[in-house]
Amino acid sequence: MSTIRANQLNVRLGDSAVLRDVDAQFGVGWTAVVGPNGAGKSTLLRALAGLLPAATGSIEIDSVPLSTLSAPQRAQKIAWLSQLSPADADLTVRETVALGRLPHIGLFGAMRAEDEAAVELAMRQMACSAWQDRRLPQLSGGERQRVLLARALATQAPVLLLDEPTTHLDPPHQVGLIGLLRELAEHCVVVSVLHDLSLALHADRLLLLDAGRVQAHASSRSPELHQALSAVFGGSIRVDDAHEVPRIDLVHEPRTPFQDPQA
């Protein structure tokens, strides 16, 4: 069973401190990373993927410093979906999903039976097998997102990092993805950034960031987490936990973040 851990992680982007003393461990299961705009959610995922260096602190995967792994070793252990993954290459759906096998076969390696099987499974999981011969520019935004998710799944890495995986997906496919993530979380480490708190509360655990600091990291049913969510979002939400999956209620406030406080 894999784990990935941030140890007193500090990350800077230019002159700005974006993550501050983040200390969190992610094991098998699904953790949703949430927080206000600019809280550092995407930066945390990029750091966990080894795409951003730590100013101080460290990241470990299975107790091994991530910085000591080569790029191919890291790619076999961690599958990554960026919020801004490019999807305009003139490749077919199947060719795009097959890119997820590069960590296993190398840039010039030939696909083996197990690689073809992984591609087939990933396309079935994201329901894109029927148009596997279409090219990416011919797809809608939601269809491209499903292909990019399939590419990440085809890697079959023990750690899956997904930044806004529900982008462009319609409600039925959002529901389908939530169910798939719950299945994957039975044997993988799944960490996803989600802006939609109602979807995030389907995860096993939530990590709440604000201004680059961890404000809570607990079960999605934790009353303390629910209180922290309300506080971080300025009292604009309330968590209704009288359901199998907690729900988000919006609290009416006379002033919104888009109003000039001097008005």
N, C-alpha and C positions, 0 to 999 in steps of 0.2 A: 504494500500500500504506500503510495507516494505522499509526500508532504512538500509544501513550499512555504518558506518563512521569510518575513522581513524583520530584520533585527535593528532596531533603533535607526531606521532608514530616514535619511535626509536627502532630498533631491532638489537641485536648483536648476532653473531655466533662465540663463542669462544672469541678471542681478537679482532675480526673484527666488525666494525660498518657496517651493511649491509643496513639498512634503516635509513634515517636521516630526522627527522622532516616532515614526510609524513602527509599531511592534505588533506583528500579527502573524499567526500561523494558520494555514489553510490545509486541511486534510481531506480525505475522501468525503464527498458531499458537495452540495451546491451553496456557494456564498454569493450573494448579490452585494455589490459595492454601490452605495447610494450617497447622496449629499447634494447641496445646492450647486448651482453653476459656479465653476472655478474652484471647487473644493479640492481638486487634485485626483479625481477618480481615474481619468484616463492616464494620467502621469503614473499613478500607482501600477496600473496594469502594464504599461510600457516598461516600467522598471522591473517588474516581476518577470517579464519576458526577456530581460537582458538587453533591451533596446535603449535604455537610458542609464548612464552611470550614476552611482551613488556619490553624493558629496561626502557623506560619512555614513557609517553603518554598512550593512551587508544584506545579501539575499542568499538563502541556501535552498537547495532542492535535495531532498533525501539526505540532509545533513552535510551535503557537499557544497562549498561555495560556488555560486553560479558563475562567478568570474573566472573560475579555473576550467570551465568546460569549453571545448571548441564549439564553433557555430554549428557543425553537424550534430555533435552530441546534444547540444541545447535544443536543436530542432526536433530531435527524436523524443525528447522528454516533454517539450512544451509546444502545443499547437496554439496559434495566435490568430485572432481576427481583429483587425484594426477597425476603428470607427470610420476611417476614410480609406478603406482598402480599394486600390484601383481596380476597375472592372471594365475597362474599355479596350483591352487587348483583343485582337481579332482571332480569338481561340474559340473552339467549340466548348460546350458545357463539359463534355467528358474530358477534353484536354485540360481544362481549367481544374477540374476536381482531381485529375491525376497529378497535378503539381504538388498535392499534399503528400505524395509518396517520395518526393525528391530526397527528404532526409534519410530514407532507407535505401534508395537505389543510386543516389548520386546524380550529378547533372547529366552524365552521358550513359547512365546505366539503362538496361532494358527492363521493362516491366515483367515481373514474374507472376505466376498464378495467384500468389497471396496478395500481390499489389492490385491486380485486376479485381480480386474479390473485395478488397477494401474499398476500391472506387465504386463498385457496384452497390455495396452496402451503404456507403455514404450518400449516393444518389437516391437510393430508396428511402433512406431516413429523411431526406429533405424533399422528397417527392418531385425530383427533377429528371428522373430516368426517361420519361416520355419525350423530352425534348433535348436529349443529350447531344444530338448532332447540330443543334442550332448554335449560332455564334453570339457571343456576349452582347455586341451592339444591338442585336435584334430583340433583346429581352427587356422587360419592364424593370423598374427599380427593385420591386419585391422579388421578382424571379432571379435577378442578379444576386440579391442578398442570400437567397437560398443556395445558389451555386457556391458562393464564397463560404457559407457555413459548411456545405458539403466538403469543400476543399480542406477546411480545418479538421473536420471529422475523419477524413480519409487518412490523415496522419496517424490516427489511433495512438496518440500520445497519452500518457497517464495524467497530464495536466493540461487543461483546456482553459485558455484565457480569452474571453469574448467581450469586446467593447461595443456596447449598444447592439446586441445581436438581433433585436426585433425591429431595427430600422427598416422602413419601407414595407414591412410585413402587414398584411391585413389581419383583422381579428382572428379568423379561423387558423391562419398559419402562426400567429402569435401563440394561440392556445396549443397548437401542435408542437411548437418549439418548447414551450414550458414543459409539456409532458415528456418530450425527448430529453431535456436537460435533467429532469428528475430521474429518468432511467439511467442516463450516463453517470449521474452522481452516485449511483449504487456501487460503482467500482472505479470512478475517476475523481480527480480534483477539478471541480468546475468553479471558476471565478468569473463573474460577469458584471460589467457596469450596466446599470439600468436607470434611466430617468423616471420611468413609470413605476411609482411606488406600489401601485396595486399589483403589477406583475412581479415586482421584487419580493413582495411578501409571500410568494409561492416558494421561494428558496428556503433551504434549511436554516440558513443563518444570514444575517445582514451585517455588513461593516459600514458604519456611518462616518463619513468624513466631513469636516467643516474647516475651512481655511488651512487645509493640509494636515490636520491632526485627527486622530481617531477619537470620536466622541462616544462610540458604542460598538461592540462586536459581540453579538449574542443571537440566540434563537429568534426566529421571526415571530414567535409567540411571546417573547419576553415583555412584560409590562414596563420594565426599565427602558428597553429599547424603544417602545412605543412613546414613552414620555420624552426620550431624547429626540426622536423624530419630530415630535410636535415643537419642541424647543428650538431645534436647529432651523426649522422652517418657519420660525417666527409666529407660531400659533395658528398658522393658516390651514393646518390639517389636524385631523383627529383620527386615531386608529380605533376602529370598531372591531374588537376581538371576539364578538359573540357569534362567530361563524367558524366553519372548518378552516378556512383561510382568512386571516384578518383582512379587513377592508379599510380603504382610505375615505374619509369624509372630508370635504372641503368646508372650512369654517369661514363664513362671510365676514369680511373686514371692510370698513368704509374706505380704507386707503390701500392701494396696491403698490407693488414695487415700481410700477411704471409712472406713478404720480410724483410730481415735484413736491418734496416735503415743504418747500417754501410757499407753495401755492395756497 
